[in-house]
Amino acid sequence: MDLLIAGITIFVLAIFVGFEIITKIPPTLHTPLMSGSNAISGITVVGALLSAGSQHTMLTTTLGFLAVVFATINVVGGFLVTNRMLAMFKKKS
């Protein structure tokens, strides 16, 4: 029970710290950071594929599949946002 409470506490603190860090990033750094987070999400997709493919239990397969779906959505969304931001810096013809 103590381990569960410690895990939940760390998770909640990570949410607050992550929110504070993300809101303090200036717009000029957003595109390079988004590219880095896309790379991390790509690694997450690989890990999720390994989890879904291991088929230890039905729970790990289901959670792995959901992780693949959400990580893929995150990667595609990140690339779309990065592409849109880079298009703002192109010269209009």
N, C-alpha and C positions, 0 to 999 in steps of 0.2 A: 504493500500500500504506500509506503514511504517513497519507493522508486517511482510509482505512478504520479504522486504529487510533485516530486522533483522534476519529472519529465514535463508535466503540464506547466509548471512554473517557468522552466527554461523556454518552452514553446511560446508562452505568452510574452515573456521578456524579449524573445527574438522578434516577435511581431512588432512590439513597440520600437525596438531599436531599428529594425528594418524600415518602418514607416518614417522615422525621424531622418534616417540617412537618405532615403529616396526623395523626401520632400526638400532636402537642402541641396540637391544637385542642381547646378546651373544648367540652363538649356544648351549651352555650347558643349557640355560634356555628355549630353544625353545619348547622342548617336554612337560614340565609341563605347560607352557603357552598355548600350543595348546590344551591340555586336558581341561584346564579351558575355553578356547574359544568354545570348542565343547559343554561343558555344557551350556554355554550361548546360543549357537545356538539351542540347544535342547529346551530351554525355548522359543526361537523365533518361533520354529516350533509349539509349543502349542498355542502361541498367534496368529499365522497365521491361525491355524486350527479354533480357535474361531472366528476370523474375517471372514474367508471364510464361516463358518457355520451359521453365524448370518443372512445372506441374507436380510440385510436392503435394499440395492440397488444392482443393477447389478455391479456397479463400486466397491463396497466393496467386493463383492463375487469374482470378477475377480482379484482385487489386493490381496485379501487374498490367492487365489489359487497361484498366482505368488510368493507370499511370502513363501508359503509352498514349492514350487518347489525349489526356490533359497536357502532357509534355509536348506532343505534336502541335496541339492548338497554340501553346505558348511559343514554340519555335516559329510557326507560320505567322502568328500575330506580330511577333518581334520583327521578323523580316519585312512585313507590310508596313509597320510603323517606321522602321529605319529607311525603307525605300521612299516613303512619303516625306520624311524629314530631309533626305538628301535631294529630293525633287524641288524642295523649297529653295535650295541654293543654286539651282541651274538657271542660266540666263534664259530669259523669255525671248523667243524668236518672232 
